[in-house]
């Protein structure tokens, strides 16, 4: 890898939605498209589909389609996708600290 590992990681999770998608998938073992869209307030079907395709290509998520009527598609994290959880958890801790320091200033 020629570039910085942090820059590479951020290039995988770039954009408004990928980190949020990854977080929501981490909260559920398996989730269907419509449920994921309900959890991500403000995301369009097109944008969710595009981000899911990119995350699948980057081996962060797995898409499993069942040959049923009506068709059922489920998404889950790969082992690589699950490995980001400690970092996201730390970002959450940092976010709480930042919020408290910013909003508790007098």
N, C-alpha and C positions, 0 to 999 in steps of 0.2 A: 504494500500500500504506500503510495507516494505521498498522499496528503495526510493531514492530521486525522487521527481516528475520531475525534469529536466532530470535525467537519463532515467526515464520511457518515457517521451515525445520523447527524442532523440532515444530511442530504436524503437519507432513507425516510426519515420521519418529517420531511419538510411540508410546509403548507399549514393551513388552518385546522384541518380535520384529522390527519393521520395519528397524531398523538392521542387525540380524544377517542378515536376509533380503537386504538390499541388499548387504552385505559378501559373502555367499556367492555371490550372482549376479555380483558383480564378479570373483570368483575363477574363474568359469566363463563361457564365452561364452554357452552355452545350457545349461539344466538342466531336467530333468523333475521333476514334483511329488514322486514317491517319493524320488528322490535328494536333493532339497532337504530333505525331511522327515528323511531319515537324517542329514544334516549338521547339522540344528538339533535337538540333543538336548533332548527333553522337550516339543516342540511337538506338539499334537494336529492331526489332519487338519482338523478344523473351524477351529481357530485359524489354521493355515497358509492355508487357503482364504480365510478372511475377510481376513487381512492382504494376501494377494496381490490380492484384488479391490480393496481400498482403494488399494494401490500402483498398480494398473492405472488406476483412476479418476483418480489424481493424476499420471498420465503418467510414473511412475518406471519401470515395467516394461511389457513387451509380452507378451501371452499369445497363443501361436499354436497353434491346434488343427488337427490333421490328420484328415481324414475317412478313417480306416483302421479295420480291425477287428483287434485291439482299438484303441480310440481312443488317440491319442497327443497329449499337450499339452506344449508346451515354453514356458519362461519365459526372458526375457532383459531386460537393462536398455535403456532408451531412452537417447538422448544426454543428456537431463536426468538420468537415473539414473546414468549413467557420470560425470557431472560432479561427483558427491559424493565420488568416490574420493580426491582429494587431501585433503579435509577428514577423511575417515575414517582415512587414513594418518597424518595429524597427530595424531588422537586416539589412535591406536595408539602413536605415539612418546611422547606425553604419558603414556599409561597405563603404559608401561615405566618412564618416569622416576618417576612417582608410586609405582609398586610398589617400585622400588629404594629410594626415599627413605623410604617407610613401613616396609619390612621390613628395612632395613639400619641403622635407628636403634639405638643402644646405650643 
